[in-house]
Amino acid sequence: MVLEEIKTSLIMWFSYALIPCLFVDGVAVLSAPQNLSVQSTNMKHVLTWSPVTVPEEIVHYSVEYQGEYESLYTSHIWIPSIWCSPTQRPECDITEDITATVSYSLRVRATLGSLTSTWSTLKHRFNQNSTILTPPGMEITMDGFHLLIKLEDLGPHFEFFVSYWRREPGAKEHIKVVRPGILPVYLETVEPGAAYCVKARTFVKAIGRHSAFSPTECVKVQGEALPLALALFAFVGFMLILVVALLSVWKMGRLLRHSCCPVVMLPDTLKITNSPQKLISCRKEEVEACVTSGLSSEELFKAWI
């Protein structure tokens, strides 16, 4: 009884071990990978397939691709994938292999020691135009009274269209184009107490497509906005203070000028009413008489003669 159970177990184990292999003319042939498909999101392309399972063995896979030109003119030429020839995982990131916006053929085969499966080819050719574009992740922050946005880094193919506006009736919506590597991005100088809303979407120029907009996110600026009447009162008060200050400076300048350089008023007795020429033309002994009498120039000339 025990021997029969052992025999049955050995047969079952041997059968499971041979499931991935086929016999052709008495020679074991490894089964080919099945269910090939490409998952492509945001220009990241991953080829997947069902693994070939052999108990207690490690199966390796090789991936090759063929572009549109090779398919038309050199169909016998297949190019090994950069990262997946060989690989142990039942998937391959082919993003760096897909360099043009054309259709690609893809194929995979399994290898176990000296055994090699036949090639399994993707049923439908892959074009990166079919990639799924998702809205970008974003983070809204404030730096003082500056509104900033940080966007998810999706790679060099992507540009971002950022839409932002002040949350109030009739507010104008602004659009800013952000290119990769410019993060975080300044959007606008905001006002205290106001709320601002932001949304964004991606654009890939290589395929001419854009994603849907991300969910709208709004932030409120800390602080309270001044009422219009209070702001007007503050402006008028400032102008009045400015005028008073200017008048004070002007008045102080006049006071300083009169204090430092006063205007001296001579008494009438010291004032010279006649010109110096008249005084010089008088005789020395008659100077006093000339000054006191106030003679005319003709009279002084006659007296001198």
PANUVEX-197415 format. One record per residue: residue in three letters; x, y, z of N, C-alpha, C in turn. Coordinates in steps of 0.2 Angstrom, whole numbers, padded with zeros to 4 digits, always signed. Atoms other than C-alpha are relative to their C-alpha. Layout:
N
AlaXYZXYZXYZ ...
This chain:
305
Met+0004-0006+0000+0000+0000+0000+0004+0006+0000 Val-0005-0006-0001+0014+0012+0005+0004+0001-0007 Leu-0004+0000+0007+0024+0007-0011-0004+0003-0005 Glu+0004-0003+0006+0009+0011-0022-0001+0007+0001 Glu+0001-0007-0001+0007+0028-0014+0006+0004-0002 Ile-0006-0003+0002+0025+0032-0017+0001+0000-0007 Lys+0000+0001+0008+0024+0026-0035-0004+0005-0003 Thr+0005-0005+0003+0009+0037-0038+0003+0007+0001 Ser-0002-0006-0002+0017+0052-0030+0006+0002-0005 Leu-0006-0001+0004+0033+0050-0041-0003+0001-0007 Ile+0003-0001+0007+0022+0048-0057-0003+0007-0001 Met+0003-0007+0000+0013+0064-0053+0005+0005+0000 Trp-0006-0005+0000+0029+0074-0049+0003+0000-0007 Phe-0003+0000+0006+0036+0068-0065-0004+0003-0006 Ser+0004-0003+0005+0021+0073-0075+0000+0007+0000 Tyr+0000-0007-0001+0021+0090-0067+0006+0003-0003 Ala-0007-0002+0002+0039+0092-0071+0000+0001-0008 Leu+0000+0000+0008+0036+0088-0090-0006+0005-0003 Ile+0005-0004+0003+0021+0100-0092+0002+0005-0004 Pro-0003-0006+0004+0031+0115-0098+0004-0003-0006 Cys-0004+0003+0005+0040+0103-0110-0005-0004-0005 Leu+0003+0004+0005+0034+0095-0126+0005-0005-0003 Phe-0005+0005+0003+0042+0080-0135-0002+0000-0007 Val+0000+0001+0007+0045+0081-0153+0005-0004-0003 Asp-0005+0005+0002+0053+0066-0161+0004-0002+0006 Gly-0004+0003-0005+0058+0060-0144+0004+0005+0004 Val-0004-0005-0002+0066+0077-0140-0004+0005+0004 Ala+0004-0004-0004+0060+0088-0126+0001+0007-0002 Val+0000-0007+0002+0055+0106-0131-0003+0004+0005 Leu+0003-0004-0005+0052+0120-0119-0006+0004-0003 Ser+0006-0004+0002+0035+0128-0120+0001+0007-0001 Ala-0001-0008+0001+0034+0146-0127-0005+0004+0005 Pro+0005-0004-0004+0027+0160-0116-0006+0002-0004 Gln+0007-0001+0002+0009+0164-0118-0003+0007+0002 Asn+0004-0006-0003-0003+0179-0116+0004+0006+0000 Leu-0004-0006+0000+0009+0193-0122-0005+0006-0001 Ser+0004-0007+0000+0002+0211-0119+0005+0005+0002 Val-0004-0006-0002+0009+0228-0117-0004+0005+0004 Gln+0003-0004-0004+0004+0239-0103+0004+0007+0000 Ser-0004-0007+0001+0008+0258-0107-0004+0005+0003 Thr+0003-0005-0004+0004+0272-0095+0006+0006+0000 Asn-0004-0006+0000+0012+0290-0097+0007-0002-0003 Met-0005+0002+0004+0024+0284-0110+0005-0005+0003 Lys-0004+0005-0003+0031+0270-0099-0003-0007-0003 His+0003+0006+0003+0029+0253-0109+0003-0006+0003 Val-0002+0006-0003+0030+0236-0101-0003-0006-0003 Leu+0003+0006+0003+0028+0220-0110+0000-0006+0005 Thr+0001+0005-0005+0021+0206-0100-0002-0007-0003 Trp+0002+0006+0003+0018+0187-0103-0001-0005+0006 Ser+0001+0006-0005+0013+0171-0093+0006-0004+0001 Pro-0006+0003-0001+0028+0163-0085+0000-0007-0002 Val-0001+0007+0002+0034+0146-0091+0003-0003+0007 Thr-0002+0003-0007+0035+0136-0074+0003-0007-0001 Val-0003+0006+0000+0047+0122-0072+0002-0001+0008 Pro-0001+0001-0008+0048+0115-0053+0008+0000+0001 Glu-0007+0000-0002+0065+0119-0045+0005+0002-0005 Glu-0005-0002+0006+0072+0127-0061-0002+0008-0001 Ile+0001-0007+0001+0074+0145-0066+0000+0001-0008 Val+0001-0001+0007+0068+0149-0083+0002+0008-0002 His-0002-0007+0003+0076+0164-0093-0004+0002-0006 Tyr+0004-0002+0006+0067+0174-0106+0004+0005-0004 Ser-0003-0005+0004+0073+0184-0121-0005+0004-0004 Val+0005-0004+0003+0064+0199-0129+0003+0003-0006 Glu-0002-0004+0006+0066+0206-0146-0006+0004-0003 Tyr+0005-0004+0003+0057+0219-0156+0002+0002-0007 Gln-0001-0002+0007+0056+0225-0174-0004+0006-0002 Gly+0004-0007+0002+0051+0243-0180-0003-0001-0007 Glu+0004+0000+0007+0041+0247-0195+0004+0000-0006 Tyr-0005+0001+0006+0056+0249-0206+0002-0007-0001 Glu-0003+0007+0001+0063+0232-0202-0006-0005-0002 Ser+0005+0005+0002+0046+0224-0204-0001+0001-0008 Leu+0002+0000+0007+0044+0231-0222+0006-0002-0004 Tyr-0006+0001+0004+0062+0230-0228+0005-0005+0002 Thr-0005+0005-0003+0072+0218-0217-0003-0004+0005 Ser+0004+0003-0005+0059+0207-0209+0004-0006+0004 His-0003+0005-0004+0072+0194-0204+0005+0003+0006 Ile-0004-0004-0005+0081+0207-0193-0005+0001+0006 Trp+0003-0001-0006+0075+0207-0175+0005+0003+0005 Ile-0004-0003-0004+0083+0218-0162-0001-0002+0008 Pro+0001+0002-0007+0086+0212-0144-0001+0006+0005 Ser+0002-0006-0005+0079+0223-0130+0006+0001+0004 Ile-0005-0002-0004+0091+0233-0120+0001-0003+0006 Trp+0000+0002-0007+0086+0227-0103-0002-0007+0001 Cys+0004+0007-0001+0078+0210-0106+0003-0005-0004 Ser-0003+0006+0004+0090+0199-0115+0006-0002+0003 Pro+0006+0003-0002+0090+0189-0105-0003+0003+0007 Thr+0003-0002-0006+0078+0191-0090-0003-0006+0004 Gln+0003+0006-0004+0071+0180-0076-0007+0002+0001 Arg+0007-0002-0001+0055+0190-0074-0004+0000-0006 Pro+0004+0000+0005+0040+0188-0084-0003+0006-0003 Glu+0001-0007+0003+0040+0206-0090+0006+0004-0002 Cys-0006-0003+0003+0051+0218-0099-0002+0008-0001 Asp+0001-0007+0001+0052+0237-0098+0003+0002-0007 Ile-0002-0002+0007+0053+0242-0117+0000+0007-0001 Thr+0000-0008+0001+0052+0261-0114+0005+0002-0005 Glu-0005-0003+0004+0069+0264-0121+0001-0003-0006 Asp+0000+0003+0006+0067+0252-0135-0005+0004-0005 Ile+0005-0003+0004+0052+0261-0142+0002+0008+0000 Thr-0003-0007+0000+0060+0277-0148-0004+0004-0006 Ala+0004-0004+0006+0048+0282-0163-0007-0001+0001 Thr+0007+0000+0000+0030+0285-0165-0002-0004-0006 Val+0002+0005+0006+0028+0269-0177-0002-0006+0004 Ser+0002+0006-0002+0021+0252-0175+0006-0005+0001 Tyr-0005+0004-0001+0032+0239-0167-0003-0007+0001 Ser+0001+0007-0001+0032+0220-0167+0004-0002+0006 Leu-0003+0002-0005+0037+0211-0151+0000-0007+0001 Arg+0000+0007-0001+0042+0193-0147+0004-0002+0006 Val-0003+0002-0006+0047+0183-0132+0001-0008-0001 Arg-0001+0007+0000+0055+0165-0130+0003-0001+0007 Ala-0003+0002-0006+0060+0155-0115+0006-0005-0001 Thr-0006+0004+0000+0077+0146-0111+0001-0003+0007 Leu-0002+0004-0006+0081+0133-0099+0006-0005-0001 Gly-0006+0004+0002+0099+0126-0100+0000+0000-0007 Ser-0001+0001+0007+0100+0119-0117-0007+0000-0004 Leu+0007-0001+0003+0081+0120-0120-0002+0007-0002 Thr+0003-0006+0002+0074+0134-0130-0007-0001-0003 Ser+0007+0001+0003+0056+0137-0134+0000+0004-0007 Thr+0001-0004+0006+0049+0144-0150-0002+0007+0002 Trp+0001-0007-0002+0046+0163-0151-0008+0001+0000 Ser+0007-0002+0000+0029+0170-0146+0000+0007-0001 Thr+0000-0007+0003+0024+0186-0155-0006+0003+0003 Leu+0005-0004-0002+0013+0200-0149-0005+0000-0006 Lys+0005+0000+0005-0004+0198-0158-0001+0006-0004 His+0001-0006+0003-0006+0216-0162+0006+0005+0001 Arg-0006-0004+0000+0008+0228-0166-0001+0006+0005 Phe+0001-0005-0005+0011+0241-0153+0003+0007-0002 Asn-0002-0007+0001+0012+0260-0155-0001+0004+0006 Gln+0000-0004-0007+0016+0272-0141-0006+0005+0000 Asn+0005-0004+0000+0002+0283-0147-0006-0002+0004 Ser+0006+0003-0004-0010+0271-0138+0001+0001+0008 Thr-0001+0000-0007-0002+0275-0121-0005+0004+0004 Ile+0005-0004-0004-0014+0281-0107+0004+0005+0004 Leu-0002-0006-0003-0011+0298-0101-0004+0002+0006 Thr+0004-0002-0006-0016+0302-0083+0002+0007+0003 Pro-0001-0007-0003-0018+0319-0074+0006-0001+0005 Pro-0006+0000-0004-0002+0324-0065-0001+0001+0007 Gly+0001-0001-0007+0000+0323-0046+0003+0007+0001 Met-0003-0007-0001+0003+0341-0039-0001+0002+0007 Glu+0000-0003-0007+0006+0350-0023+0000+0007+0000 Ile+0001-0008-0001+0001+0368-0019+0003+0002+0006 Thr-0003-0002-0006+0012+0377-0007+0000+0008+0000 Met-0001-0007-0001+0014+0395-0001+0007+0002+0003 Asp-0006-0003-0002+0030+0405+0001-0001+0007+0001 Gly+0002-0007-0002+0025+0421+0010-0007+0001-0004 Phe+0006-0001+0004+0012+0428-0002+0001-0002-0008 His-0001+0003+0006+0019+0418-0017-0004-0007-0001 Leu+0003+0006+0001+0008+0404-0024+0005-0004-0004 Leu-0005+0005+0003+0019+0389-0029-0004-0007-0002 Ile+0003+0007+0001+0015+0372-0037+0006-0004-0002 Lys-0005+0006+0002+0026+0356-0038-0004-0005-0003 Leu+0004+0005+0004+0021+0344-0051+0004-0007+0000 Glu-0003+0007+0001+0025+0325-0053+0004+0000-0006 Asp-0005+0001+0005+0040+0321-0063-0001-0006-0004 Leu+0002+0005+0005+0034+0311-0078+0005-0002-0005 Gly-0005+0001+0005+0050+0312-0088+0000+0005-0005 Pro-0002-0005+0004+0057+0322-0102-0005+0002-0006 His+0005-0001+0005+0042+0320-0114-0005+0004+0001 Phe+0006-0003-0002+0030+0329-0104+0001+0008+0001 Glu+0001-0007-0002+0024+0347-0103-0006+0001+0004 Phe+0006-0001-0005+0011+0354-0090-0003+0006-0002 Phe+0004-0006+0001-0003+0366-0093-0004+0001+0007 Val+0003-0002-0007-0007+0374-0076-0005+0005-0001 Ser+0005-0005+0000-0023+0383-0074-0002+0002+0007 Tyr+0001-0002-0007-0026+0394-0059-0004+0007+0000 Trp+0004-0006-0001-0038+0408-0053-0002+0001+0007 Arg+0002-0002-0007-0044+0418-0038-0007-0003+0000 Arg+0007+0003-0001-0060+0409-0031-0005+0006+0002 Glu+0005-0005-0001-0073+0423-0033-0004+0000-0007 Pro+0004-0001+0006-0087+0427-0045+0003+0004-0006 Gly-0003-0004+0006-0081+0432-0063+0007+0000+0000 Ala-0007+0000+0000-0063+0428-0059+0003-0003-0007 Lys-0003+0002+0006-0052+0426-0074+0005-0006+0001 Glu-0004+0006+0000-0043+0409-0077+0006+0001-0004 His-0007-0001+0003-0024+0410-0081+0003-0007-0001 Ile-0004+0006+0002-0014+0397-0090+0007+0001+0000 Lys-0007-0001+0001+0004+0394-0088+0003-0007-0002 Val-0003+0006+0003+0015+0381-0098+0006-0001+0004 Val-0006+0002-0004+0028+0372-0087+0003-0006-0003 Arg-0004+0005+0003+0042+0362-0095+0003-0004+0006 Pro-0004+0004-0005+0051+0348-0086+0006+0003+0003 Gly-0006-0003-0003+0064+0352-0074+0000+0007+0004 Ile+0001-0007-0003+0057+0369-0068-0005-0001+0005 Leu+0004+0001-0006+0050+0364-0051+0004+0002+0006 Pro+0007-0002+0000+0043+0371-0040-0001+0006-0005 Val+0002-0005+0005+0034+0384-0051-0004+0006+0003 Tyr+0004-0006-0003+0029+0402-0046-0006+0001-0004 Leu+0006-0002+0004+0011+0406-0051-0002+0007+0000 Glu+0003-0006+0000+0006+0422-0044+0001+0003+0007 Thr+0000-0004-0007+0008+0435-0029-0007+0001+0002 Val+0007+0000-0002-0008+0433-0019-0001+0005+0005 Glu+0002-0005-0005-0018+0444-0007-0002-0004+0006 Pro+0002+0003-0006-0021+0440+0011-0007-0001+0001 Gly+0007+0002-0001-0037+0432+0015-0004-0003-0006 Ala+0003+0002+0006-0041+0427-0003+0001-0007-0001 Ala-0001+0007+0001-0043+0409-0009+0002-0001-0008 Tyr-0002+0002+0007-0035+0402-0025+0000-0007-0002 Cys+0001+0007+0002-0038+0387-0035+0005-0002-0006 Val-0005+0003+0005-0026+0376-0046-0002-0006-0003 Lys+0001+0006+0002-0028+0362-0058+0005-0001-0006 Ala-0005+0001+0005-0016+0354-0071-0001-0006-0004 Arg+0001+0006+0005-0015+0342-0086+0007+0000-0003 Thr-0007+0002+0004+0000+0334-0096-0001+0001-0007 Phe+0000+0000+0007+0004+0336-0114+0006-0003-0002 Val-0006+0003+0003+0016+0325-0124+0000+0002-0008 Lys-0001-0003+0007+0022+0334-0140+0001-0006-0005 Ala-0002+0006+0005+0028+0317-0148-0006-0003-0003 Ile+0006+0003+0002+0011+0310-0149-0006+0005-0001 Gly+0005-0005+0001+0001+0326-0149-0006-0001+0004 Arg+0005+0002-0004-0010+0321-0135+0001+0003+0007 His+0000-0003-0006-0015+0328-0118-0004-0004+0005 Ser+0004+0003-0005-0022+0321-0102-0006+0004+0002 Ala+0006-0004-0003-0038+0326-0093+0003+0004+0006 Phe-0002-0004-0006-0036+0339-0079+0000-0003+0006 Ser+0000+0003-0006-0032+0334-0062-0006+0003+0004 Pro+0005-0003-0004-0045+0337-0048+0003+0007+0003 Thr-0002-0007-0002-0045+0356-0043+0001+0000+0007 Glu-0002-0001-0007-0036+0360-0027+0000+0008+0001 Cys+0000-0007-0002-0039+0377-0018+0003+0001+0007 Val-0004-0002-0006-0029+0386-0004-0002+0007+0002 Lys+0002-0007-0002-0034+0401+0006+0007+0003+0004 Val-0006-0003-0002-0020+0413+0010-0002+0003+0007 Gln+0001-0002-0007-0018+0417+0029+0000+0008+0000 Gly+0000-0007-0001-0022+0434+0035-0007+0003-0003 Glu+0006-0003+0002-0037+0446+0032+0001+0006-0005 Ala-0001-0006+0004-0039+0458+0018-0003+0006+0003 Leu+0003-0006-0002-0042+0476+0022-0006+0002-0004 Pro+0006-0002+0004-0059+0483+0018+0002+0006-0004 Leu-0001-0006+0005-0060+0496+0004+0001+0006+0004 Ala+0001-0006-0004-0065+0510+0016+0006+0001+0004 Leu-0005+0000-0005-0051+0506+0028+0007+0002-0004 Ala-0006-0001+0004-0038+0505+0014+0000+0007-0003 Leu+0000-0007+0003-0044+0522+0006+0002+0005+0006 Phe-0002-0004-0006-0043+0530+0024+0008+0000+0001 Ala-0007+0001-0001-0025+0523+0026+0004+0004-0005 Phe-0004-0004+0005-0020+0531+0009-0001+0007+0001 Val+0000-0007-0001-0027+0548+0013+0004+0002+0006 Gly-0004-0002-0006-0019+0548+0030+0007+0000-0002 Phe-0007+0000+0002-0003+0543+0022+0002+0007-0004 Met-0001-0006+0003-0004+0558+0010+0000+0006+0004 Leu+0000-0006-0004-0008+0570+0023+0006+0000+0004 Ile-0007+0000-0004+0007+0565+0034+0005+0002-0005 Leu-0006-0001+0005+0018+0566+0018+0000+0008-0001 Val+0000-0007+0001+0012+0584+0015+0002+0004+0006 Val-0002-0003-0006+0014+0589+0033+0008+0000+0001 Ala-0007+0001+0000+0031+0582+0033+0004+0005-0005 Leu-0003-0005+0005+0036+0592+0017+0000+0007+0003 Leu+0000-0007-0003+0030+0608+0025+0004+0001+0006 Ser-0004-0001-0006+0039+0605+0041+0007+0001-0002 Val-0007+0000+0003+0055+0602+0031+0002+0007-0003 Trp-0001-0006+0004+0053+0618+0021+0000+0006+0006 Lys+0000-0005-0005+0049+0628+0037+0006+0000+0004 Met-0007+0001-0003+0064+0621+0046+0005+0003-0004 Gly-0006-0003+0004+0075+0626+0032+0000+0007+0000 Arg+0000-0007+0000+0069+0644+0032+0003+0002+0007 Leu-0002-0002-0007+0072+0645+0051+0008-0001+0001 Leu-0007+0001-0001+0089+0638+0050+0004+0005-0004 Arg-0003-0005+0004+0094+0650+0036+0000+0006+0003 His+0000-0007-0004+0089+0665+0046+0004+0000+0006 Ser-0004+0001-0006+0097+0658+0061+0008+0000-0001 Cys-0007+0000+0002+0114+0655+0053+0002+0006-0004 Cys-0002-0006+0005+0114+0669+0040-0005+0006+0001 Pro+0006-0005+0000+0103+0683+0047+0002+0006-0004 Val+0000-0006+0004+0100+0699+0037+0001+0006+0005 Val-0001-0006-0005+0108+0714+0046-0003+0006-0003 Met+0003-0006+0002+0098+0730+0045+0004+0006+0003 Leu-0004-0006-0003+0110+0746+0046-0005+0006+0001 Pro+0004-0005-0001+0103+0761+0054+0001+0006-0005 Asp+0000-0005+0005+0099+0776+0043+0006+0005+0000 Thr-0006-0004-0001+0114+0786+0050+0006-0003-0003 Leu-0006+0004+0003+0126+0773+0043-0001-0001-0007 Lys+0001+0001+0007+0118+0772+0026+0003+0006-0004 Ile-0003-0005+0005+0127+0781+0011-0006+0001-0005 Thr+0005-0001+0005+0114+0789+0001+0003+0002-0007 Asn-0003-0002+0006+0126+0796-0012+0005-0005-0002 Ser-0004+0004+0002+0137+0786-0023+0007+0001+0002 Pro-0007-0001-0002+0156+0783-0019+0003+0005-0004 Gln-0003-0004+0004+0161+0793-0034-0001+0008+0002 Lys+0002-0007-0002+0152+0809-0027+0005+0001+0006 Leu-0004-0002-0006+0162+0807-0011+0007+0001-0002 Ile-0007-0001+0002+0179+0805-0020+0001+0006-0003 Ser-0001-0006+0004+0176+0820-0030+0000+0006+0005 Cys-0001-0006-0005+0175+0831-0014+0007+0001+0002 Arg-0007-0001-0004+0190+0839-0006+0000-0003+0006 Lys-0001+0003-0006+0196+0831+0009-0003+0004+0005 Glu+0003-0005-0006+0192+0846+0020-0007+0001-0001 Glu+0007-0001+0000+0175+0846+0013-0004-0006-0001 Val+0004+0006+0000+0170+0828+0014-0006+0000+0005 Glu+0006+0001-0005+0160+0830+0030-0006+0005-0003 Ala+0005-0004+0003+0151+0845+0022-0004-0003-0006 Cys+0004+0003+0006+0147+0836+0006-0005-0006+0003 Val+0005+0005-0002+0140+0821+0016-0006+0003+0003 Thr+0005-0003-0004+0130+0832+0027-0005+0004-0004 Ser+0004-0005+0004+0124+0844+0014-0004-0004-0006 Gly+0003+0004+0005+0120+0831+0001+0000+0004-0007 Leu+0000-0004+0006+0126+0843-0014+0000-0005-0006 Ser+0001+0004+0006+0123+0837-0031+0007+0000-0003 Ser-0007+0001+0003+0138+0832-0042+0002+0006-0004 Glu-0002-0007+0003+0137+0849-0052+0003+0005+0005 Glu-0002-0005-0005+0138+0859-0037+0007-0002+0003 Leu-0007+0002-0002+0153+0849-0030+0005+0001-0005 Phe-0005-0002+0005+0162+0851-0046+0002+0007-0001 Lys-0001-0008+0000+0160+0870-0046+0004+0002+0006 Ala-0004-0001-0006+0166+0870-0028+0007-0002+0000 Trp-0007+0003+0001+0181+0860-0032+0004+0005-0004 Ile-0004-0005+0004+0186+0872-0046+0001+0006+0004 
